[in-house]
Amino acid sequence: MTTTPKIKAPVSGPGLPLLLQMLMGMLLMGLTSVPGATATPDPKNANVKALDRLHAGLFTNYDSDVQPVFQGAPTNVSLGMVVTYVDIDELNGKMTTHCWLNLRWRDEERVWQPSQYDNITEITLKSSEVWTPQITLFNGDEGGLMAETQVTLSHDGHLRWMPPAVYTAYCELNMLNWPHDKQSCKLKIGSWGLKVVLPENGTARGESLDHDDLIQSPEWEIVDSGAQFVSQDYYGYMEYTLTAQRRSSMYTAVIYTPASCIVILALSAFWLPPHMGGEKIMINGLLIIVIAAFLMYFAQLLPVLSNNTPLVVIFYSTSLLYLSVSTIIEVLVLYMATGKHKRRLPEALRKLLHGHLGTWLLLSLFSTTGESQAEKTKEMDEHPYEEADEEESSPLGINHTEVPGAKANQFDWALLATAVDRISFVAFSLAFLILAIRCSV
């Protein structure tokens, strides 16, 4: 007997209607989640939060790698900056800027009616969920460092992103007026994929660049700033210019006070008695060592620049040269004051030393006659002649009809040494004065 298989009828029951209800609910939820939609949500889906429906409607089939469109063209990006801290590395020629960026753009497809979503007018998103401009530093070290923060999306399609960033830009430093220098550094910030970057004027000062909330650096203070847009062939960027003034109050005690002491000691050495040449040379030697130490300090502190050597360094190096010349002069003065001179001074020079020139150089205190002259010569001369030498010596150039004593002759040479000291004092005073005016900042 042949058995005919039976065809089973479709299973009836709640399964199929439930499936149809779920499909219809998803369709209605998708319809009511589309931006700008006016349909009323199905009461059966009232348990779904308005924020979830809004998020699902905004980012269904959304590609975060594609630049948004506004009015039929790729959206423009507005860029602003709020500077919080600035530091300058003189040795490497870099300026490090800590800041907050203020980025704004629009997406015409990310809009909704707040009345349909519990009056939600703004939502926050992860920066990885939406398209964000790839901002970089064009004239810096590795393009800068930006942190991941949330993006704010408004119901009218405005997106705002404020990430903190650290930029290290290369600067052309001018150290001529160090330590009272001002340094201007530029930050070229933009994106290789954006041809138009607009200045964002939404900062506290209503400008694209704001530094009112700056954390004061112990050394630098921003005194001026500016911003402008620069357009290139395939990209654009904002060029921010920051001018920083160095806080130089500490350098007054470290640099200028020692410099004043060096000048005073160098000039006072000329007023020591001429036979104290050893003490003069010792003072100059100590000052040379001090200046050399300062120059080594400057070499470690300042960068090696080819065209703008700091004026302070020029002052110390020139003072070193002056002291070297002064030491040579003191050696010559010591020789004139203490050497055993058998040749008389020219009569014309003697008259100058004992005349008006000697008065102007305050030499009249030493110009005496007789025994007092001899006594002063003993004080100024470490090697006085013996009486026997006076009678035996008859060098050329001495007037035999009026031969002075050896001590008187020695006194004239000591007087000449003193005159050289006084003239050198005047000359070096003028030289240091001109140097100070030339190197003043």
Sequence and secondary structure as in RCSB ss.txt:
>XXXX:A:sequence
MTTTPKIKAPVSGPGLPLLLQMLMGMLLMGLTSVPGATATPDPKNANVKALDRLHAGLFTNYDSDVQPVFQGAPT
NVSLGMVVTYVDIDELNGKMTTHCWLNLRWRDEERVWQPSQYDNITEITLKSSEVWTPQITLFNGDEGGLMAETQ
VTLSHDGHLRWMPPAVYTAYCELNMLNWPHDKQSCKLKIGSWGLKVVLPENGTARGESLDHDDLIQSPEWEIVDS
GAQFVSQDYYGYMEYTLTAQRRSSMYTAVIYTPASCIVILALSAFWLPPHMGGEKIMINGLLIIVIAAFLMYFAQ
LLPVLSNNTPLVVIFYSTSLLYLSVSTIIEVLVLYMATGKHKRRLPEALRKLLHGHLGTWLLLSLFSTTGESQAE
KTKEMDEHPYEEADEEESSPLGINHTEVPGAKANQFDWALLATAVDRISFVAFSLAFLILAIRCSV
>XXXX:A:secstr
            SSHHHHHHHHHHHHHHHHHHHSTT      GGGTTS HHHHHHHHHSTT  TTS  EETTEE 
 EEEEEEEEEEEEETTTTEEEEEEEEEEEEE TTS   GGGTTT  EEEEETTTS     EETTBSTT EE   E
EEEETTSEEEE  EEEEEEE     TTTTS EEEEEEEEEETT S EEE   STTSSSEE TT    SSEEEEEE
EEEEEE SS EEEEEEEEEEE  HHHIIIIIHHHHHHHHHHHHGGGS TT HHHHHHHHHHHHHHHHHHHHHHHH
HS   SS   HHHHHHHHHHHHHHHHHHHHHHHHHHHHS   S   HHHHHHHHSHHHHHTT TTT   HHHHHH
HHHHH SS   HHHHHH   TT  GGG   HHHHHHHHHHHHHHHHHHHHHHHHHHHHHHHHHT  
